[in-house]
Amino acid sequence: METNYFVQICAKKSHGHRQEREFIKWLESEISDLLDEGSLDLEIFKAAKKKDWRDIIANANPGEIDAILDHLENSLIDSFTSIGESIAGVDYDHEGMAHSGSNSVYEFCGVYMLYGSDYIEGPTEDKFELLEYLNTEDPDHDVYWSEDAD
């Protein structure tokens, strides 16, 4: 099966990942909210135990639970900066506020997004693609680089 959803990639890569607990907590909260809302067909989750929800997401076949995966994918992207971890960033200030800003690469269980002052890139599994956007060579920039960015 080819994975089309980044939430599925997170589910697969979360096993043993340093952010595993955060992913499970986020996923359980999202699915519980959907169950309470009752707007989607969630029989597969109602019949399963919470501890199995991650594996249901990770191993879902295309078409099986696409509406739920669409919702989770959108939620994942919308909340990436609050649930993810910044692994690298650049802050810059050039001639006042009009030219000031920041760019940061965030990770959540092996999926990466870049949030910049003027743009967003990702999600992707290739952190190095996003890290290239950061201008870390300029001595006037404040650079943050974690060991997880290497």
C-alpha positions as CSV (number, residue, x, y, z in Angstrom):
1,M,0.0,0.0,0.0
2,E,1.3,3.4,-0.9
3,T,0.6,5.9,1.9
4,N,-1.2,9.0,0.7
5,Y,-1.8,10.7,4.0
6,F,0.9,12.2,6.2
7,V,-1.2,11.3,9.3
8,Q,-0.7,7.7,8.3
9,I,3.1,8.3,8.0
10,C,3.0,9.8,11.5
11,A,1.1,6.8,12.8
12,K,3.6,4.4,11.3
13,K,6.7,6.3,12.4
14,S,5.4,7.1,15.9
15,H,6.2,3.6,17.2
16,G,9.3,4.2,19.3
17,H,9.6,7.8,18.2
18,R,10.5,10.4,20.8
19,Q,7.1,12.1,20.1
20,E,5.1,8.8,20.3
21,R,3.1,9.9,23.4
22,E,2.2,13.2,21.9
23,F,1.0,11.6,18.7
24,I,-1.2,9.1,20.6
25,K,-2.6,11.8,22.8
26,W,-3.4,14.0,19.8
27,L,-4.9,11.1,17.8
28,E,-7.1,10.0,20.7
29,S,-8.3,13.5,21.3
30,E,-9.1,14.0,17.6
31,I,-11.0,10.7,17.2
32,S,-12.8,11.1,20.5
33,D,-14.0,14.5,19.4
34,L,-15.3,13.0,16.1
35,L,-17.1,10.3,18.0
36,D,-18.7,12.8,20.3
37,E,-19.7,14.9,17.2
38,G,-21.2,12.0,15.4
39,S,-20.7,13.5,12.0
40,L,-18.6,10.7,10.4
41,D,-19.1,7.0,10.2
42,L,-16.6,5.8,12.8
43,E,-17.8,2.2,13.4
44,I,-14.3,0.9,13.0
45,F,-13.1,3.1,15.9
46,K,-16.2,2.5,18.1
47,A,-15.5,-1.3,17.8
48,A,-11.8,-1.0,18.6
49,K,-10.0,-0.1,21.7
50,K,-8.2,3.3,21.9
51,K,-4.8,1.6,22.0
52,D,-5.6,0.2,18.5
53,W,-6.6,3.4,16.9
54,R,-3.1,4.3,15.8
55,D,-2.7,1.0,14.0
56,I,-6.1,1.4,12.3
57,I,-4.9,4.7,10.9
58,A,-1.5,3.4,9.9
59,N,-2.8,0.4,8.1
60,A,-6.0,1.7,6.5
61,N,-6.4,0.9,2.8
62,P,-7.3,3.7,0.3
63,G,-11.0,4.3,0.3
64,E,-11.6,2.5,3.6
65,I,-11.7,5.5,5.9
66,D,-10.8,8.4,3.6
67,A,-13.3,10.9,5.2
68,I,-11.7,10.4,8.6
69,L,-8.2,10.5,7.2
70,D,-9.1,13.8,5.4
71,H,-10.2,15.3,8.7
72,L,-7.2,14.1,10.6
73,E,-4.8,15.3,7.8
74,N,-6.3,18.8,7.9
75,S,-6.2,18.9,11.7
76,L,-2.6,17.7,11.7
77,I,-1.5,20.4,9.3
78,D,-3.6,23.1,11.0
79,S,-2.1,22.3,14.4
80,F,1.5,21.4,13.4
81,T,3.2,24.2,15.3
82,S,1.4,23.4,18.5
83,I,1.9,19.6,18.4
84,G,5.2,19.5,16.5
85,E,8.6,20.3,17.7
86,S,10.8,23.1,16.2
87,I,14.0,21.4,15.1
88,A,15.6,24.4,13.4
89,G,14.9,28.1,12.9
90,V,16.1,31.4,11.7
91,D,15.0,34.8,13.0
92,Y,16.0,37.9,11.1
93,D,15.6,41.6,11.4
94,H,16.6,43.7,8.4
95,E,15.8,47.4,8.5
96,G,12.7,47.3,10.6
97,M,9.6,45.3,10.9
98,A,8.8,45.3,7.1
99,H,11.9,43.1,6.6
100,S,11.8,41.1,9.8
101,G,10.6,37.6,10.3
102,S,11.4,34.0,11.0
103,N,11.4,30.6,9.4
104,S,11.2,27.4,11.4
105,V,11.1,23.7,10.5
106,Y,8.8,21.6,12.7
107,E,8.8,17.8,13.1
108,F,6.0,15.6,14.2
109,C,6.8,11.8,14.2
110,G,8.9,11.9,11.1
111,V,6.8,14.4,9.1
112,Y,8.2,18.0,8.6
113,M,6.7,21.4,7.8
114,L,8.4,24.7,7.3
115,Y,6.6,27.8,8.6
116,G,7.9,31.1,7.4
117,S,6.9,34.7,7.9
118,D,5.5,34.7,4.4
119,Y,5.0,31.1,3.4
120,I,4.5,27.4,4.5
121,E,6.1,24.4,2.9
122,G,5.3,20.8,3.4
123,P,4.3,18.5,4.8
124,T,7.1,16.2,3.7
125,E,9.2,13.3,5.0
126,D,12.4,15.0,3.7
127,K,13.6,17.4,6.5
128,F,16.7,18.3,4.5
129,E,14.6,19.7,1.7
130,L,13.0,22.1,4.2
131,L,16.2,22.9,6.1
132,E,17.7,24.2,2.8
133,Y,15.1,27.1,3.0
134,L,16.8,28.4,6.1
135,N,19.4,31.0,5.6
136,T,21.8,30.0,8.3
137,E,24.9,31.5,6.7
138,D,23.9,35.2,7.3
139,P,25.8,36.4,10.5
140,D,22.9,38.8,11.2
141,H,20.4,36.0,11.6
142,D,19.7,34.3,14.9
143,V,19.9,30.5,14.2
144,Y,18.5,27.7,16.2
145,W,19.6,24.2,15.2
146,S,18.7,21.1,17.3
147,E,20.4,17.7,17.3
148,D,17.2,16.4,15.6
149,A,17.9,18.6,12.6
150,D,21.1,16.8,11.7
